Amino acid sequence: MKKNMRMIMMEEGDITKTLFKLGIPMVVSMLVIALYNVVDTYFVSNLGTQQSAAVSVAFPLSFYFSGVGLTLGVGAASYISRLLGAKNFKKANKVASVAFYTAGIISIILMIVCFLFVEKILIFMGATETILPYALKYAHVFIVSMLFSTINVCAGNLAIAQGEAKITLKAMIFGSVLNIILDPIMIRSMDMGVKGAGLATLISQIVTTLVYFKFFFGKKSYVKMQLKEFKPTVQIYREIIKVGISMFLLQALTGFSMSLISKNASIYGDAEVSAMGIVLRIVTLGTNVIFGFMKGYQPFVGYNYGAGNYDRVKNITRNAIKWSTVYCIIWMVIVILFSNSIMRIMINDAEVIRIGTRALKVNTAMFFTFGFQFTYATLYLSMGKALAGGILNIGRQGLFLIPIIMILTKFLAFDGVIYAQPVADIISTLITIPLAIKVINELNRRVLLNKGEVLESE
């Protein structure tokens, strides 16, 4: 099979231009995902503090569903990128099919479990007596929407693996614009309140799924996902899961840590729950840009690693760190300077604004390190090195953050909830440094080995 233009671009194109060409559409698509939550929060927050808190309490459920989609999508994408780099196109089709249909099956099971225990789950995640009725209204619809979200997350990553980031961008924009249109109509005009926010999300996710179906089951997709190719093997699942499992752990631990934040905040009042919920969505808006950029970086670096272009892998990584860090610094400065104004846009409650302004500044203080952290996490996963990649991937939002929340709240009360994230960022950065040095040394050795082989053959 001949190389398509995407493959030629990844092998021979200018690194910075290729990185942005692959990354920018994914940055936009990840911003769109974050905007789903920000838009919901904006319209719901105007209904009242309890309604805003209700959406914040239910929101972490999405991380468990997206964790399934990312586990199979990212794991398969890493494997597919290497298979395409090695010109094994038939195996790439089989891997894509296994990942896609498995994501659908698991998400249906997860949806049923959530429905069976929804009230207990919401109480565990921080719903107080005043918040719970609104949280239940929202969650009943929101859980169904997450079934489609799981399929969309998996499909998006499979599109990225073949260099078709624009399809993911198109699908996400369709869904997001529809969500922005439907939110005010269903929440206000139709007087459906928090349930309307959930319905707007559900309809938007279904539309996004239809866009992906049109692409993958049409003639434009380079990698096919056919039911007849759904032939799971232990070897395929092993390759997918060894890379993708860290994404599930990241999402699951992020969801758990957010629930832990809401749970600890609920001890002090509904205003604290609402404030931290808004802060976490603003922070997510910033981190999603890096996630998107890394989704462009991942197939680029994975393809070249699979093709044995190790010197190019090093150069791609240097560029990714440079541009992601520039963004992180700009975002950090903007959020810290305008934190009060941001909170005032989101909600009209003086106490929530006061708490949220301070929390937003603190939670963004170490954000300049995030690009460095996540670039190396993605590099390890793209190389198929699941252990180190997994540690880096889940450290910031789970492995370190969860125990830090538990420890700091014992000594600092509500301040412990606020200061947990920057402390986790410091620890994550310190862990990343030696692992970064190790992987660069390995790539240097591979570059020298390649040069030695070339000299020997000459």
C-alpha positions as CSV (number, residue, x, y, z in Angstrom):
1,M,0.0,0.0,0.0
2,K,1.3,3.5,-0.9
3,K,2.0,6.0,1.7
4,N,-0.6,8.8,2.0
5,M,0.3,12.4,2.4
6,R,0.0,12.2,6.2
7,M,2.6,9.5,6.4
8,I,5.0,11.5,4.2
9,M,4.4,14.5,6.3
10,M,5.2,12.6,9.5
11,E,8.3,11.1,8.0
12,E,9.7,14.0,6.1
13,G,7.8,17.2,6.9
14,D,9.0,20.2,8.9
15,I,8.7,19.2,12.6
16,T,7.2,22.4,14.0
17,K,4.7,22.8,11.1
18,T,3.7,19.1,11.3
19,L,3.4,19.2,15.1
20,F,1.0,22.2,14.8
21,K,-0.9,20.8,11.9
22,L,-1.6,17.6,13.8
23,G,-1.9,19.2,17.2
24,I,-4.0,22.4,16.6
25,P,-7.2,20.5,15.4
26,M,-6.9,18.3,18.5
27,V,-6.4,21.4,20.7
28,V,-9.6,22.8,19.4
29,S,-11.4,19.6,19.8
30,M,-10.3,19.2,23.4
31,L,-11.3,22.8,24.1
32,V,-14.6,21.9,22.7
33,I,-14.9,19.0,25.1
34,A,-14.1,21.3,28.0
35,L,-16.5,23.9,26.7
36,Y,-19.3,21.3,27.1
37,N,-18.8,21.5,30.8
38,V,-18.0,25.2,31.0
39,V,-21.2,26.1,29.1
40,D,-23.3,23.8,31.2
41,T,-21.8,25.3,34.4
42,Y,-22.4,28.9,33.1
43,F,-26.1,28.4,32.4
44,V,-26.8,26.1,35.4
45,S,-24.9,28.4,37.8
46,N,-27.4,31.2,37.1
47,L,-30.1,28.9,38.5
48,G,-28.6,28.9,41.9
49,T,-25.7,27.6,44.1
50,Q,-27.3,24.2,44.7
51,Q,-27.9,23.6,41.0
52,S,-24.3,24.6,40.2
53,A,-23.0,22.3,42.9
54,A,-25.3,19.4,41.6
55,V,-23.6,19.5,38.2
56,S,-20.2,19.7,39.9
57,V,-21.0,16.6,42.0
58,A,-22.2,14.5,39.0
59,F,-19.5,15.7,36.6
60,P,-16.7,13.2,37.8
61,L,-18.8,10.3,36.5
62,S,-17.8,11.4,33.0
63,F,-14.1,10.6,33.8
64,Y,-14.9,6.9,34.3
65,F,-16.7,6.7,30.9
66,S,-14.0,8.7,29.1
67,G,-11.4,6.5,30.8
68,V,-12.8,3.5,29.0
69,G,-12.8,5.3,25.7
70,L,-9.3,6.6,26.2
71,T,-8.0,3.2,27.4
72,L,-9.0,1.6,24.2
73,G,-8.6,4.6,21.9
74,V,-5.2,5.8,23.1
75,G,-3.9,2.3,23.6
76,A,-5.0,1.3,20.1
77,A,-3.8,4.6,18.6
78,S,-0.3,4.0,20.0
79,Y,-0.3,0.5,18.6
80,I,-1.8,1.5,15.2
81,S,0.7,4.4,14.8
82,R,3.6,1.9,15.2
83,L,1.9,-0.6,12.9
84,L,1.4,2.0,10.2
85,G,5.1,3.1,10.7
86,A,6.0,-0.6,10.1
87,K,3.6,-0.8,7.1
88,N,1.4,-3.5,8.7
89,F,-1.9,-2.1,7.5
90,K,-4.0,-5.3,7.8
91,K,-3.2,-5.6,11.5
92,A,-4.0,-1.9,12.1
93,N,-7.5,-2.5,10.8
94,K,-8.1,-5.4,13.1
95,V,-6.8,-3.4,16.2
96,A,-9.1,-0.5,15.4
97,S,-12.1,-2.8,15.1
98,V,-11.4,-4.6,18.4
99,A,-10.9,-1.3,20.2
100,F,-14.0,0.4,18.9
101,Y,-16.5,-2.5,19.5
102,T,-15.0,-3.3,22.9
103,A,-15.5,0.4,24.0
104,G,-19.2,0.2,23.1
105,I,-19.8,-3.0,25.0
106,I,-18.0,-1.9,28.2
107,S,-19.7,1.5,28.2
108,I,-23.1,-0.1,28.1
109,I,-22.2,-2.3,31.1
110,L,-20.8,0.8,33.0
111,M,-24.0,2.8,32.2
112,I,-26.2,0.0,33.7
113,V,-24.1,-0.1,36.9
114,C,-24.3,3.6,37.3
115,F,-28.1,3.6,37.0
116,L,-28.4,0.9,39.6
117,F,-26.4,2.7,42.2
118,V,-26.8,6.4,41.1
119,E,-28.0,7.8,44.5
120,K,-25.4,6.1,46.5
121,I,-22.7,7.2,44.0
122,L,-23.8,10.9,44.2
123,I,-23.9,10.9,48.0
124,F,-20.4,9.4,48.0
125,M,-19.2,12.1,45.6
126,G,-20.3,14.9,47.9
127,A,-24.0,15.5,47.3
128,T,-25.6,17.0,50.4
129,E,-29.3,16.8,51.2
130,T,-29.9,20.1,49.4
131,I,-27.8,19.2,46.4
132,L,-29.0,15.6,45.9
133,P,-32.4,16.2,44.2
134,Y,-30.8,18.4,41.5
135,A,-27.9,16.0,41.1
136,L,-30.3,13.1,40.5
137,K,-32.2,15.0,37.8
138,Y,-29.0,15.8,36.0
139,A,-27.3,12.5,36.4
140,H,-30.1,10.3,35.0
141,V,-29.7,12.0,31.6
142,F,-26.0,12.7,31.9
143,I,-25.1,9.0,32.3
144,V,-26.9,8.1,29.0
145,S,-24.9,10.8,27.2
146,M,-21.7,9.3,28.6
147,L,-22.4,6.1,26.7
148,F,-22.1,8.0,23.4
149,S,-19.2,10.1,24.8
150,T,-17.2,6.9,25.4
151,I,-17.7,5.8,21.8
152,N,-16.7,9.3,20.6
153,V,-13.5,9.4,22.6
154,C,-12.4,6.0,21.3
155,A,-13.3,6.9,17.7
156,G,-11.6,10.3,17.9
157,N,-8.3,8.6,19.0
158,L,-8.6,6.1,16.2
159,A,-9.0,8.9,13.7
160,I,-5.9,10.6,15.1
161,A,-3.8,7.4,14.8
162,Q,-4.2,7.7,11.0
163,G,-3.4,11.4,11.0
164,E,-7.1,12.4,10.4
165,A,-7.3,14.9,13.3
166,K,-9.7,17.1,11.2
167,I,-12.4,14.5,11.5
168,T,-12.2,14.6,15.3
169,L,-12.2,18.4,15.1
170,K,-15.3,18.4,12.9
171,A,-17.2,16.0,15.1
172,M,-16.4,17.9,18.3
173,I,-17.3,21.3,16.8
174,F,-20.7,19.9,15.6
175,G,-21.5,18.6,19.0
176,S,-20.3,21.6,20.9
177,V,-22.1,24.2,18.8
178,L,-25.3,22.2,19.2
179,N,-24.7,22.0,23.0
180,I,-24.2,25.8,23.2
181,I,-27.5,26.4,21.2
182,L,-29.5,23.8,23.2
183,D,-28.4,24.7,26.7
184,P,-30.2,28.1,27.0
185,I,-33.2,26.7,25.2
186,M,-33.7,23.6,27.4
187,I,-32.5,25.1,30.7
188,R,-34.3,28.5,30.4
189,S,-36.8,28.7,27.6
190,M,-38.3,25.2,28.2
191,D,-37.8,25.6,32.0
192,M,-36.2,22.2,32.4
193,G,-33.4,23.3,34.7
194,V,-30.5,21.0,35.4
195,K,-32.3,18.2,33.5
196,G,-32.2,20.4,30.4
197,A,-28.4,20.7,30.7
198,G,-28.2,16.9,30.7
199,L,-30.5,16.6,27.6
200,A,-28.5,19.2,25.7
201,T,-25.3,17.2,26.3
202,L,-27.0,13.9,25.3
203,I,-28.3,15.2,22.0
204,S,-24.9,16.8,21.2
205,Q,-23.1,13.6,21.9
206,I,-25.4,11.6,19.7
207,V,-24.8,14.0,16.8
208,T,-21.0,13.7,17.4
209,T,-21.3,9.9,17.2
210,L,-23.2,10.1,13.8
211,V,-20.3,12.3,12.4
212,Y,-17.8,9.6,13.4
213,F,-19.9,6.8,11.9
214,K,-20.2,8.6,8.6
215,F,-16.4,8.8,8.4
216,F,-15.4,5.3,9.7
217,F,-18.1,3.4,7.8
218,G,-17.7,5.5,4.6
219,K,-14.9,5.5,2.1
220,K,-12.6,8.2,3.5
221,S,-11.2,6.3,6.5
222,Y,-7.8,4.9,6.0
223,V,-8.2,2.5,8.9
224,K,-11.4,0.5,8.7
225,M,-13.5,-0.6,11.7
226,Q,-15.6,-3.5,10.4
227,L,-17.6,-5.9,12.5
228,K,-16.1,-8.8,10.7
229,E,-12.7,-7.7,11.8
230,F,-13.8,-7.8,15.5
231,K,-11.7,-10.7,16.4
232,P,-10.2,-10.1,19.8
233,T,-7.0,-11.8,20.8
234,V,-5.0,-11.8,24.0
235,Q,-2.1,-10.2,22.1
236,I,-4.2,-7.3,20.7
237,Y,-5.7,-6.6,24.1
238,R,-2.3,-6.8,25.8
239,E,-0.8,-4.3,23.4
240,I,-3.8,-1.9,23.8
241,I,-4.1,-2.2,27.6
242,K,-0.4,-1.9,28.4
243,V,-0.4,1.6,27.0
244,G,-4.1,2.5,27.5
245,I,-4.5,1.3,31.1
246,S,-2.6,4.4,32.3
247,M,-5.3,6.6,30.6
248,F,-8.0,4.7,32.5
249,L,-6.2,5.1,35.8
250,L,-5.6,8.8,35.0
251,Q,-9.3,9.4,34.3
252,A,-10.6,7.2,37.1
253,L,-8.2,8.8,39.6
254,T,-9.0,12.3,38.3
255,G,-12.7,11.5,38.7
256,F,-12.1,10.2,42.2
257,S,-9.9,13.1,43.2
258,M,-12.6,15.6,42.0
259,S,-15.2,13.7,44.0
260,L,-12.8,13.8,47.0
261,I,-12.5,17.6,46.6
262,S,-16.3,17.9,46.4
263,K,-16.7,15.6,49.4
264,N,-14.3,17.5,51.5
265,A,-15.7,20.9,50.3
266,S,-19.2,19.8,51.2
267,I,-18.2,19.7,54.9
268,Y,-17.9,23.5,54.8
269,G,-21.0,24.3,52.7
270,D,-22.7,24.3,49.3
271,A,-20.8,27.5,48.3
272,E,-17.5,25.7,48.7
273,V,-18.7,22.8,46.5
274,S,-20.0,25.2,43.9
275,A,-16.7,27.2,43.9
276,M,-14.4,24.3,43.6
277,G,-16.6,22.8,40.9
278,I,-16.3,26.0,38.8
279,V,-12.5,26.2,39.5
280,L,-12.0,22.6,38.4
281,R,-13.8,23.3,35.1
282,I,-11.6,26.4,34.4
283,V,-8.5,24.4,35.2
284,T,-9.7,21.6,32.9
285,L,-10.1,24.1,30.1
286,G,-6.4,24.9,30.4
287,T,-5.2,21.3,30.7
288,N,-7.3,20.2,27.8
289,V,-5.2,22.4,25.4
290,I,-2.1,20.4,26.4
291,F,-4.0,17.1,26.1
292,G,-5.1,18.1,22.6
293,F,-1.6,19.2,21.6
294,M,-0.2,15.8,22.9
295,K,-2.8,14.0,20.9
296,G,-1.2,15.5,17.8
297,Y,2.3,14.8,19.2
298,Q,1.5,11.1,20.0
299,P,0.9,9.7,16.4
300,F,3.8,11.9,15.1
301,V,6.3,10.6,17.6
302,G,4.9,7.1,17.7
303,Y,5.0,6.8,13.9
304,N,8.7,7.9,13.8
305,Y,9.6,5.6,16.7
306,G,8.0,2.7,14.9
307,A,9.9,3.6,11.8
308,G,13.2,3.8,13.7
309,N,13.7,7.5,13.1
310,Y,15.0,8.1,16.6
311,D,16.8,11.4,15.9
312,R,13.5,12.8,14.6
313,V,11.7,11.5,17.8
314,K,14.1,13.6,19.9
315,N,13.5,16.8,17.8
316,I,9.8,16.3,17.8
317,T,9.9,16.0,21.6
318,R,12.0,19.1,22.1
319,N,9.5,21.1,20.0
320,A,6.6,19.7,21.9
321,I,8.1,20.7,25.2
322,K,9.0,24.2,24.0
323,W,5.5,25.1,22.6
324,S,3.5,23.5,25.4
325,T,5.5,25.3,28.1
326,V,5.1,28.7,26.3
327,Y,1.3,28.1,26.3
328,C,1.3,27.0,30.0
329,I,3.1,30.1,31.1
330,I,0.7,32.4,29.2
331,W,-2.4,30.6,30.5
332,M,-1.1,30.7,34.1
333,V,-0.5,34.5,33.9
334,I,-3.9,35.2,32.4
335,V,-5.8,33.1,34.9
336,I,-4.0,34.5,37.9
337,L,-4.4,38.1,36.8
338,F,-8.1,37.8,35.9
339,S,-9.3,35.1,38.3
340,N,-11.9,37.4,40.0
341,S,-13.3,38.4,36.6
342,I,-13.5,34.8,35.4
343,M,-15.5,33.8,38.5
344,R,-17.8,36.7,38.1
345,I,-18.6,35.6,34.6
346,M,-19.4,32.1,35.8
347,I,-21.7,32.8,38.8
348,N,-23.4,35.7,40.6
349,D,-22.8,34.7,44.2
350,A,-20.4,36.8,46.3
351,E,-19.3,34.0,48.6
352,V,-18.7,31.5,45.7
353,I,-16.8,34.2,43.8
354,R,-14.6,35.0,46.9
355,I,-13.7,31.3,47.5
356,G,-13.3,30.5,43.8
357,T,-11.0,33.5,43.1
358,R,-8.5,32.4,45.7
359,A,-8.7,28.7,44.7
360,L,-8.3,29.5,41.0
361,K,-5.1,31.5,41.6
362,V,-3.6,28.7,43.8
363,N,-4.6,25.9,41.5
364,T,-2.9,27.6,38.5
365,A,0.3,28.5,40.3
366,M,2.3,25.5,39.1
367,F,0.7,25.1,35.7
368,F,3.9,26.2,33.9
369,T,5.3,22.7,34.6
370,F,2.4,20.8,33.0
371,G,3.6,20.8,29.4
372,F,7.0,19.3,30.5
373,Q,5.3,16.6,32.6
374,F,2.8,15.5,30.0
375,T,5.1,15.5,27.0
376,Y,7.3,12.8,28.6
377,A,4.3,10.9,29.8
378,T,3.1,10.8,26.2
379,L,6.5,9.9,24.8
380,Y,6.8,6.9,27.1
381,L,3.3,5.7,26.1
382,S,4.0,6.2,22.4
383,M,7.1,4.1,22.7
384,G,5.0,1.3,24.3
385,K,6.7,1.8,27.7
386,A,3.6,1.4,29.8
387,L,5.1,1.4,33.4
388,A,7.0,4.7,33.3
389,G,4.4,6.3,31.0
390,G,1.7,5.2,33.4
391,I,3.4,6.6,36.5
392,L,3.9,10.0,34.8
393,N,0.4,9.9,33.4
394,I,-1.5,9.2,36.6
395,G,0.8,10.9,39.0
396,R,-0.4,14.5,38.9
397,Q,-4.2,13.9,39.1
398,G,-4.3,10.7,41.1
399,L,-1.3,8.9,42.4
400,F,0.0,12.0,44.2
401,L,-3.1,14.3,44.4
402,I,-5.4,11.9,46.2
403,P,-3.2,11.2,49.3
404,I,-2.2,14.9,49.3
405,I,-5.8,15.9,49.6
406,M,-6.3,13.5,52.5
407,I,-3.2,14.7,54.3
408,L,-3.6,18.4,53.8
409,T,-7.2,18.6,54.8
410,K,-6.4,17.0,58.2
411,F,-3.9,19.9,58.9
412,L,-5.3,22.8,56.9
413,A,-9.1,22.1,56.7
414,F,-10.6,23.6,53.6
415,D,-7.2,25.2,52.6
416,G,-6.0,21.6,52.2
417,V,-8.5,21.2,49.3
418,I,-7.3,24.4,47.7
419,Y,-3.5,23.8,48.0
420,A,-3.5,20.1,47.0
421,Q,-3.1,20.6,43.3
422,P,0.1,22.8,43.3
423,V,1.7,20.4,45.7
424,A,0.9,17.5,43.4
425,D,2.4,19.4,40.5
426,I,5.7,19.9,42.3
427,I,6.0,16.2,43.1
428,S,5.1,15.2,39.5
429,T,7.7,17.5,38.1
430,L,10.4,16.1,40.4
431,I,9.5,12.6,39.3
432,T,9.5,13.5,35.6
433,I,13.0,14.9,35.5
434,P,15.0,11.6,36.0
435,L,12.6,9.7,33.7
436,A,13.1,12.4,31.0
437,I,16.9,12.1,31.3
438,K,16.6,8.3,31.1
439,V,14.5,8.2,27.9
440,I,16.6,10.8,26.1
441,N,19.7,8.8,26.9
442,E,18.0,5.7,25.4
443,L,17.1,7.6,22.2
444,N,20.7,8.8,21.9
445,R,22.0,5.3,22.1
446,R,19.5,4.2,19.4
447,V,20.6,7.1,17.2
448,L,24.2,6.0,17.5
449,L,23.3,2.4,16.9
450,N,21.5,3.4,13.7
451,K,24.5,5.4,12.5
452,G,26.8,2.5,13.3
453,E,24.6,0.2,11.2
454,V,24.7,2.7,8.3
455,L,28.5,3.0,8.5
456,E,28.8,-0.8,8.6
457,S,26.6,-1.3,5.6
458,E,28.6,1.3,3.6
